[in-house]
Amino acid sequence: MPAQSAQQPVLEVRGIRKEFPGVVALDGVDFRLFPGEVHALMGENGAGKSTLIKVLTGVHPSDGGEVVLDGRPVRIAGPLQAQLAGISTVYQEVNLCPNLSVAENILIGREPRRFGLVHWSELRRRAAESVADLDLDIDVSAPLDSYSTAVQQLVAIVRAVEVSAKVLILDEPTSSLDREEVRQLFAVMRRLRDQGVAILFVSHFLDQVYEICDRMTVLLGGRLEGEYLTGELRQVDLVARMIGGEPSDPGEPSDSARREPAEGADAPPFLRADGLARSGAIEPYDLTIRSGEVVGLAGLLGSGRTEAARLLFGADHSTRGSVRIEGAEVSLRTPRTAISHGIAFCPEDRKTEGLIGELTVRENIVLALQAARGWTRPLSGTRQDEIALHWIRALGIRPGNPEALVRNLSGGNQQKVLLARWLITDPKLLILDEPTRGIDVGAKAEIQKLVADLAGDGMSVLFISAELEEVLRLCHRVGVLRDRRLVAELPNDGSLTPESIMATIASGAQS
Amino acid sequence: MTSNPMAGAVRRGRQYVPLLVTSVLLVLMFSVGSVQYDGFLSGQVLLNLLIDNAFLLVVAVGMTFVVLTGGIDLSVGAVVALSTMLSAWLVERHGWPPLLVIPLVLVVGTVAGFVMGWVIHSFEIQPFIVTLAGMFLARGLCYTISIDSISITDPTYTAFAQTRIPLPGDLFVSPSVLVAVGVVAVAFVVLHHTRLGRNVYALGGSEQSALLMGLPVARTKIAVYAVSGFCSSLGGVLLTFYMLSGYGLHAVGLELDAIAAVVIGGTLLTGGSGYLLGTVLGVLVLGLIQTLISFQGTLSSWWTRIVIGGLLFVFILLQRLIVGRRKV
C-alpha cells in the first residue's frame, strides 16, 4: 500500500552532508521514508546512494545535517546504535561471519540466554522459525560458508528482519540472486511492508524497482534531484533524471551496439580452446574467439562462466585440453603468460581481485603497464600523469582527479579504472567478467559502447554477463553454460532473444 | 537452496577434522611409548604430563582466545617471566604476604594485556608488533628488578609446591593441575556458551561483518588480550610454584610453545575456527613428545624442538588443505 503523505515519516534526513578527501559525496541531501512503503533510492554511480546508506547505518559519521527517527533527532554513532534504533541493513556484499552457523549469524548479538549462557537449542529453534517464516529451506545448524552467496544473502535478510526493524535498508540485495530468489525476496518485502516496515530498496534493475517500489528518491551528483511516486514517473523520465540529461535519452541504447566483426565471420581465430577443463570447476569445452569478435557467455550464477574464463587467463590451471593462440599451441599456466600473449582479464569482484583501493586512480591505471615493462624501467611521473589523464578523459572517470583514492570512487568508476588499466597494455583479447554488475545505467551504456568500439577496432572480447539483454546487444556469438558445462553456442543473428537463451539454459540442449 | 540433513552433517563434521587428527596422534604417540618403554603405560605418566605443563596449558588457553580472533600475542612468555620475578621479589625481598602478591601479579598481567589490546584496537596496529613491544618491555622489566634469579623460601609457596593431591589408585596431581583444569573449564564455557565467546569467533570470521552486525568489536578485541594477559600472569604464578624462583630467563620462548599448542590443537591462525579442547590436546602432544624423548634417554632434549617443528608443518599444511577445500 502506497504511503500517505499525511503520515509522519518514520525516518527523515535533513540537509545531510558528507565529504571524503577529494570528493563531496553528499551535499545537503533531504530524504523521507514513511512506514509501510517500499522506497527506491535511485542515482548513478557516485550519486551518493551508498554514502547515504552508510550514514544512516552509522558506518560513516555525517559532516552536517540531521537524522530524525520517529520525530526525534537522533545521532547514529555506529551500526549497533542504528540497529537498536530500528534501522537494519543488508549490504550488497554479504556481511556475515562465514565460520559461524546460520543460526548464530541470524541471532548473534541477540542470542537467547539462560543463566547468562547462550541457550543453544532455543537459538536454533528461533533461527529455524525465522527462516521458515520467510519460506526458506536452510539448515540453520550448518556453517554459513557451506552455502552459496545467494543463500548467504537470504540469511542476511533473515537476520535483518529478525531484529524487528522499523526501517529495513536493502542495498543491491538482488544482484546475486536468481529469478526465483528475487521472487521470494519480493514476497518477503511485501509482507514486511504490509506489517508497517519502511523498506529502502537500492537496485540497478529498473524493472525490479518498478515492480516493488511505491516511491523513489533520485540523487544526482551528491544532491537531491527529486522525490517521485513510482506510478507517476515513466522509466524514461527516471533515467533522464538520474543522469541529468534530456528525457528523450533512453539511457540504454535500444538498438544493437554490436557491429559486424572487422574481418568478417571467417576471420582467423585469435584463440581456440579444445576440450579445456578443470575438474570440479568446469567440464571440457570448445571455444573459438576471432579477432574483432565479441563472444558472450550466458548462464545462471554458478554455471561455470567465471571458471571457464579463468582458465583462459591462466588464473586457474586446466586439468585437460589445450589452447591455441593465433594457431600456435600455448600453455597458459599463469596470468603472466596469458598477459604476454595479449590477454587481459577484468574479474567480477573488482574490489578483492582487481583494484587496490588504497592506491590512487593514477597508480591503479599504470599498474599493469608498469608490470609489463618490468620494474627496472619505471615510468616517469609526468608520463604517468599523461596516461592517467588520457584514460580518465577517454572513459569519463569521475572524479577526474588522478590522485583520488580508488576506494572513494563509486562502483562504475572503479570498473572504468580497471578497464583503463588493461586497455593501456593494448590487449588482443579482453575478458570481461560482469563488467556492468552493480553499476548504473549511464555508466553501463558507456561501458557497452566502449566494448563495441574496441571490437570494431579488431580486439577480441569475451563478455560474461548475467543480463541477457546486454549479452544480446553486444555479442556476435553467445555460449550458454549450465551446471558447469558449455551446453550451446548460438550465433546472434537477430533471431536470438532473451527468452530463447533462457529456454536453452533451462533445457540444457546440446547444439 | 534446499538442504538435506546428510550434507549438513558432513559440512558440520569437517570442522572437527583437525581435532580428530590431534586426538589420533595423541593416542598413537601414547601407544608407541607404551610398547617401546617399560613403565610408560601408567596413569601417573599421563598425570605428570599435566603437572609439568599446567602453566603452559593456562597460557595456551589465553592464546586460544587471541588466535581465535585472528590475532597473536607474543608477550605471554615475557609476562610469565615478569610474574615469577614480581612474585619472588615482593615475597622474598619485601616480605609481602603471598595472598596479596598473587592477586597483584594477576592484576598486573591483565592490565598489561588490556593496554596492548587497547593499543591494537585504537591505533589499528598489527597485534604482532604491539605484543612484540610488550614482550621486550616485560622481559626488560624483569632485569630492572634483578639480574639474577631470586629463589623463594616462603612457606606458603613451598607448601603449595610440595602438596600432592592424592587420587584413587596411588596416583596424584599437584594443585596447579586443579587450577589449570579450572581455567580450561571456565574458558570452555566462556568460549562456547557466552556472548563474549561467540563474539570472539565472529571477530575471527570477519571483523568487518562483526562490526556491521553491531557486535561490540572493540570490547571483544581488548578483552581477548586482557584474557591472555590474565592467563599469562596466572601461568607465571603456577610456574613460580613449580620453579620456586623468579628469574628473567624463565619461560623463554614460551609464547612459541603456546602458539604451537594452539595450532596443533586445530585452531586456524587466521581466526574464527578452533576449539578449546583442541588446545588441551595440543599441550598434551607437546608434553608427550618431551616425555617420549626423556624415556628414550639418549636423544638430546633439542629433539623435542625438532619434532614440534615437524608437527607444526604438518598441521599447518593440514589446515591449508581443509580451508582450501572449503573454498571450492
Interface residues (C-beta under 8 A of the other chain):
Chain A: T57 V59 G78 P79 L80 A82 Q83 L84 T89 Y91 N95 L96 C97 P98 N99 L100 E104 I108 G109 E111 R113 G116 L117 V118 W120 L136 D137 I138 D139 S141 A142 P143 D145 S146 A150 V151 R159 E181 G280 A281
Chain B: M1 T2 S3 P5 A7 G8 R11 R12 Q15 V189 H193 T194 R195 R198 N199 Y201 A202 G204 G205 S206 Q208 S209 A210 L211 L212 M213 G214 L215 P216 G272 S273 R326 V328
